[in-house]
Amino acid sequence: MTMPSTTLFAADAASPVILHVPHASRHIPAEDRADFLIEGPALERELDESVDTATDLIARLAREQATPRPAMVINQLSRLVVDPERFPDDTEAMNAHGRGALYTRTCDGAPLRDLSADRSDELLTRYFRPYAQQLTDLVDQRLAATERTVVIDVHSYPAQPSSFENHGLPRPAICLGVDEFHTPPELIDAARTAFATFDDITLNAPYAGCYVPLKQYRTNPSVTAIMIEIRRDVYLDLQLRPDDDAMARLGAALADLCKNPLA
């Protein structure tokens, strides 16, 4: 079942692929805005830096071109409310920066929200847990249909690092986030081939890992995954407006990966 804060597109029967777009939205529900300690231009600047602008459009372009068509989940809720890709407990490393499942700090380290334990649990119950269950169910569905699942996470990142990031890491045109358990070499090779026309590609730098539902995480090798991180100046101008030609190139590359991800 699709929850109100997501848009879900079904896969063609033969496709094992799930395109996952978790961070493209700027939407903060009216009832959740009272939590925030910043507003107006300050909040808009935080969204500019945090949001993976237009990655949903790239994924849509890819799905339109891929045969068979993959499933696709687009998060319609801002990650500033809940980040569905973080661990929801003390094992999440980004908690140290106030950027765990529930953000309490801005990109430059300023206070963003002061959440009580009850309010935190309310947000996780309303948004995080249903979202995680939907992804878990979708992975199970593709496993039942095709005996394997390939989760392709679609992200972007700014050309200049945020304050909490390691400023010494490379910031390539394309970063591939991989996991030693869930990302087989052939999936890495397929991604490198699909995005070969872009200037530079790195593994796990500046971002590492990929999304797998906790039910399958590090237990089921039939669930494979890779994260595609696109540096934003590759396809956005300084006003965060997408460049049509770059979007078309990225959509075509992602479509190629969806068509034959484990070639």
C-alpha positions in Angstrom: 0.0 0.0 0.0 1.3 3.4 -0.9 1.5 5.8 2.1 0.5 9.4 1.6 4.1 10.7 1.8 5.3 8.5 -1.1 4.7 8.0 -4.8 5.0 4.3 -5.8 5.2 3.0 -9.4 4.9 -0.7 -9.9 7.5 -2.7 -11.8 7.0 -4.7 -15.0 6.9 -8.3 -14.1 10.4 -9.2 -15.2 12.2 -6.3 -13.5 14.0 -6.9 -10.2 14.9 -3.2 -9.9 13.6 -0.7 -7.5 14.5 2.9 -8.1 14.5 4.7 -4.7 14.5 8.5 -4.5 14.4 9.5 -0.8 15.6 13.1 -0.7 14.1 15.0 -3.6 11.3 16.7 -1.7 11.2 20.1 -0.1 7.7 19.5 1.5 7.3 20.0 5.2 3.7 19.4 6.3 2.1 22.4 8.1 1.6 20.4 11.3 5.4 19.7 11.5 6.7 23.2 10.8 6.2 24.3 14.4 9.1 22.0 15.3 11.6 24.1 13.4 13.7 26.8 15.0 14.4 28.5 11.6 12.0 29.8 9.0 11.7 31.9 5.9 15.0 32.4 4.0 17.1 30.5 6.5 14.8 27.4 6.1 14.9 27.8 2.4 18.7 27.9 2.4 18.8 24.7 4.5 16.5 23.0 2.0 18.7 24.2 -0.9 21.7 22.5 0.7 19.9 19.4 2.0 17.5 18.5 -0.8 18.6 16.3 -3.7 16.9 18.6 -6.2 15.4 17.0 -9.4 16.7 13.5 -8.6 13.0 12.4 -8.9 12.9 13.8 -12.4 16.1 11.9 -13.3 14.6 8.7 -12.0 11.3 9.3 -13.9 13.3 9.8 -17.1 15.1 6.6 -16.5 12.0 4.6 -15.8 10.4 5.9 -19.0 13.3 4.5 -21.0 14.1 1.3 -19.3 12.7 -2.0 -20.5 11.5 -3.8 -18.4 10.4 -0.8 -16.3 11.6 -0.9 -12.7 9.5 -0.2 -9.6 10.1 3.3 -8.3 9.5 4.9 -4.9 9.7 8.7 -4.5 9.6 10.2 -1.0 7.3 13.2 -1.1 8.4 14.3 2.4 11.4 16.5 3.2 14.3 14.7 4.8 14.3 17.6 7.3 11.2 16.0 8.8 12.4 12.4 8.8 15.3 10.9 6.9 14.1 7.4 5.9 17.6 6.2 5.1 19.2 6.6 8.5 19.2 4.0 11.2 16.5 4.9 13.7 18.7 4.1 16.8 22.0 4.8 18.4 23.9 2.8 15.7 23.5 5.7 13.2 26.8 7.5 12.9 25.2 10.8 11.7 23.5 11.2 15.1 26.8 12.8 16.2 26.1 15.7 13.8 22.4 16.0 14.6 21.6 14.4 11.2 20.2 11.0 12.1 16.7 9.8 11.3 15.4 13.0 12.9 17.6 16.1 12.1 18.2 18.5 15.0 21.1 20.4 13.4 21.4 22.3 10.2 24.1 21.7 7.6 26.3 24.2 9.3 25.7 22.8 12.8 23.1 25.4 14.0 20.1 24.2 16.0 17.3 23.0 13.7 14.8 21.4 16.1 14.6 20.5 19.8 12.5 17.3 19.9 11.2 15.6 23.0 11.4 11.9 23.3 7.6 11.7 22.8 7.7 13.9 19.7 10.6 11.9 18.2 8.6 8.7 18.7 5.5 10.3 17.1 7.5 11.3 14.0 9.1 7.9 13.7 5.7 6.2 14.1 3.9 8.5 11.6 6.6 8.6 8.9 9.7 6.5 9.4 8.2 3.1 10.3 5.5 3.0 7.6 8.0 4.1 5.0 10.5 1.4 6.0 7.7 -1.2 5.9 6.6 -0.1 2.4 10.2 -0.5 1.1 10.5 -3.9 2.9 7.2 -5.1 1.3 8.3 -3.9 -2.1 11.7 -5.7 -1.8 9.8 -8.9 -0.8 7.5 -8.5 -3.8 10.3 -8.2 -6.3 12.1 -11.2 -4.6 8.9 -13.3 -5.0 8.5 -12.2 -8.7 12.1 -12.4 -9.9 14.1 -14.2 -7.1 16.3 -11.2 -6.7 16.0 -7.5 -6.0 18.3 -4.6 -7.1 17.8 -1.4 -5.1 19.2 1.6 -6.9 19.3 4.7 -4.7 19.3 8.0 -6.5 20.9 11.0 -4.7 22.8 14.2 -5.3 25.3 16.3 -3.4 26.6 19.9 -3.5 29.9 20.7 -5.1 31.2 22.2 -1.8 31.1 20.0 1.3 28.7 20.8 4.2 30.3 21.6 7.5 29.9 18.1 9.0 31.5 16.4 6.0 35.1 15.3 5.5 36.5 18.1 3.4 39.5 16.0 2.3 37.4 13.5 0.2 37.1 13.7 -3.5 33.8 15.1 -5.0 33.5 13.4 -8.4 30.8 13.8 -11.0 29.4 10.4 -9.9 30.0 8.6 -6.7 28.9 5.0 -6.4 27.9 4.0 -2.8 28.5 0.3 -2.3 28.3 -2.3 0.4 30.6 -5.3 0.7 27.6 -7.7 1.3 25.0 -6.2 -1.0 26.9 -4.8 -3.9 28.4 -7.5 -6.1 31.3 -6.7 -8.5 29.1 -7.1 -11.6 26.7 -4.4 -10.3 29.6 -2.0 -9.8 30.8 -2.8 -13.3 27.4 -2.2 -14.7 27.1 1.2 -13.0 30.6 2.2 -14.1 29.6 1.3 -17.7 26.3 3.1 -17.6 27.8 6.4 -16.3 31.1 6.1 -18.3 30.5 9.3 -20.2 30.8 11.4 -17.1 34.2 12.8 -16.2 35.0 10.9 -13.0 33.5 8.1 -10.9 34.6 7.0 -7.4 33.5 4.3 -5.0 32.3 5.3 -1.5 33.7 8.8 -1.7 32.5 11.2 -0.5 29.5 9.1 0.4 29.5 5.4 1.2 27.0 2.5 1.4 23.5 1.9 0.0 20.0 1.4 1.2 18.7 -2.1 2.1 15.7 -2.6 4.4 16.7 -3.8 7.8 14.8 -7.1 7.4 17.2 -8.0 4.5 20.3 -6.1 5.6 23.4 -8.2 5.7 21.3 -11.4 5.7 20.0 -11.9 2.2 22.5 -11.8 -0.7 19.7 -12.0 -3.2 19.0 -8.3 -2.3 21.6 -6.3 -4.0 22.0 -2.5 -3.9 24.0 0.5 -5.1 23.8 4.2 -4.5 24.1 6.7 -7.3 25.3 10.1 -6.0 25.4 12.9 -8.6 27.3 16.1 -7.9 24.7 18.9 -8.4 26.7 21.2 -10.6 26.7 18.4 -13.2 23.0 19.0 -13.9 21.9 22.1 -12.0 22.7 25.8 -12.4 23.4 28.2 -9.6 19.7 28.7 -9.1 19.2 24.9 -8.8 17.4 24.8 -12.2 18.0 21.5 -14.1 19.9 21.6 -17.4 17.8 19.7 -20.0 20.8 18.1 -21.8 22.5 17.0 -18.5 19.2 15.6 -17.3 18.7 13.6 -20.5 22.2 12.2 -20.2 21.7 11.2 -16.6 18.3 9.7 -17.3 19.7 7.6 -20.1 22.6 6.4 -18.1 20.3 5.4 -15.2 18.0 3.7 -17.6 20.9 1.6 -19.0 21.7 0.5 -15.4 18.1 -0.4 -14.8 17.8 -2.5 -18.0 20.6 -4.9 -17.1 22.0 -4.2 -13.6 23.8 -7.4 -13.1 25.2 -8.0 -16.6 
